[in-house]
Amino acid sequence: MRVRHIMSGVATAATLTVLATATPAQATEYSSALKILGVQYNAPGTDNNSCSGGNTYKEYVTLKNYNKTSTLNLKGYVVKDAAGNKFTFKANHYLQPGDYVRLRGGNGTDSDGGNVVYRDNCNFLWNNDKDSIKLYKPSGAGSDSHSYTASTADRDGNGYITYHG
């Protein structure tokens, strides 16, 4: 990226700081340790939201604790889509530093050891063409947010998009 300062031809430290911290329009960066690592927005196979035999459990969002020293309890965190559909973590679920959890659709047994929590809802949450994923702290403050359009964000077409590498 080339940076030019119009008045003097030299970029100031303040200008470089602002440009270096700018984020794409589809993402909102927060200082929270809990972030969206990725989303399997398009479940493999033909979409079927039947609670018995459907594939909503193959659709998930992965949340990761990026804190290097502190364990996070997910109780009270909220995940929402653009339409306002939401899931609230109602039980204690602990993420060690660097650990992740997959919030899956469908029904199943939540497991700290298996890094999985089920929404206990067989409806798909993420749209296959475009959507927004918003993560909120128990206080209601933003923790992370991303939007995607499948045609531009999913370059390999596998239905999974990664954020925060």
Secondary structure, 3 states (H helix, E strand, C coil): CCCCCCCCCCCCHHHHHHHHHCCCCCEECCCCCEEEEEEECCCCCCCCCCCCCCCHHHCEEEEEECCCCCCEECCCCEEEECCCCEEECCCCCEECCCCEEEEECECCCCECCCCEEECCECCCCCCCCEEEEEEECCCCCEEEEEEEEHHHHCCCCCCEEECCC
